[in-house]
């Protein structure tokens, strides 16, 4: 049966108290929780069934667009992005 909640923190509480068996939500948020406050209490299972890409929006002609694009490209090329992603969004390490 489906149980709706107002905030994701409410879902965490229901899961930890075994009132629900699973949470379906935004993968990075759940992975961050499982690696932090939920470590040892919850487990990430299954595949992401609706992958989504994120972006940064700027006003037209923003002077910030190009420097940020360059900085993002740099951290992607030198491996920094992967290290950050692995630290915060990889499956929990037990």
Phi, psi and omega in degrees: 000147180277137174234114178275151178226158179280326183221150182300328179299327176295322178294320178302315180299314179298320179294314182295331179268009178059028175279329172237158181261341187205152173240132173248119186198189180295119187306311181300324179293315180293320179296318178299316178297314181297330179275347183245253185301329181271001184304126181084350181250332182227164181222138174276129179224160175076177181265159171288123185260356173214076181300143178223146176259149180250158179214173177242127181259139177233154172297154177307140177065023180296137177286349182272341185301306184295313179298324179288319176301318179295318179296317178298317179299317180299313182289334176286321182287325185269002176092354180298318180302313180298320179296317179295313181300313180299321181295316189260338189231006177279165178302147181303142177260125181253000000 
